[in-house]
Amino acid sequence: MIKCKDLYEIFRRNELVFFTGVPDSTFKGWMKFLNEMHGKGLTNRIAAIERDAIGWAAGYYIATGKIGVVYMQNSGLGNTVNPITSLADPKVYSIPMLLMIGWRGEPGKHDEPQHIRMGEITVPLLNVLGIKYSILPESIDDAEKTIMDAKKYMETRSEPYAIIIRKGILEDYDKGTEKQKFELTRENAIKLIVDMMDGDEIIVSTTGKTSRELFEYREKSGSGHQNDFLMVGSMGLTSSFGAEIALQKPEKKVFIFDGDGALIMSQGALSTIGYYSPKNLYHVVFDNQSHDSTGGQPTTSITLDFEKLALANNYKGVRTTETKTGLLNAVKEMIKKEGPQMLIVKVRKGARRGLGRPTTTPIENKEAFIGFVR
């Protein structure tokens, strides 16, 4: 394993000290390191979505003449195809940047269903895009040579280069225990909301631990999973997917269980939701100011006013709560009103130890949900 400090020293020696992107659990220790070191020898620019990170890195290069590093999970590589081909490509502006890509779903290794296909096509996709790549070696000396060669290639060719990071190559980085400032956990908040439902509502839940916690609570309560669509991948699409379900099924209350990181990634969907204004839509945002499912890296929600954002996009009502009593009262009042309504629930970072994953396949989830919805 390579230590985060040792990897940083390699980047520093090669004048690669500007980082931007969306976190990946493949190198969550590295992300913790970047967050802690921001302003102390490096810049870590938090991006809303991977395609924006390409823009940040391109702007950095144009302004300074220096090469930036864009980190992402390989699922996020798909989000970068347009800006890579229409901005950074040698046939357009020819802008060098180092793509640091976590390899989820690597062929031959067990991973979750949503990562399998992208894992298979990560290398072929880079080939189609004409991006030269290397897989980061386990040896620190070999890793240094790989990064030096990448830097030389980018400077010579003035185009992007990718380094693929396998799971387990980078060591974790412990920055100590953070003090939690909110009363509720996300899992407790989910339970409280579900318990207030009459059983005929539809829930569309966002990727990661939110869907895992909802699934486990349904298992524990024995209420079945047919009411829920678990968006195990496709981060950021919960809001548009759920809103269309609401528009097509106006006789049912539809709840979106969203996260701050996922909503920030897809803020544009709010304008469409507000435009069509489904009266039966209730948008719940669990805000812990982090990308919890990839290791708790910070989002930019600490400076984002979700209430003003929702109202500016024609939501009919919005409220924020951070206590059990406040949550119960807010849900009780919200479901009496016409949507779209938004509820922001401030929750603690992290999840309980031993949190499982859905034991049904995505296809099984889809079929059960279709049976209920249709």
Secondary structure, 3 states (H helix, E strand, C coil): CECHHHHHHHHHHCCCCEEEECCCHHHHHHHHHHHHHECCCEEEEECCCHHHHHHHHHHHHHHHCCCCEEEEEHHHHHHHHHHHHHHHCCCCCCCCCEEEEECCCCCCCCCCHHHHHHHHHHHHHHHHHCCEEEECCCCHHHHHHHHHHHHHHHHHHCCCEEEEECCCCECCCCCCCCCCCCCCCHHHHHHHHHHCCCCCCEEEECCCHHHHHHHHHHHHHCCCCCCEEECCCCCCCHHHHHHHHHHHCCCCCEEEEEEHHHHHHCCHHHHHHHHHCCCCEEEEEEECCEEHHHCCEECCHHHCCHHHHHHHCCCCEEEEECCHHHHHHHHHHHCCCCCCEEEEEECCCCCCCCCCCCCCCHHHHHHHHHHHHC
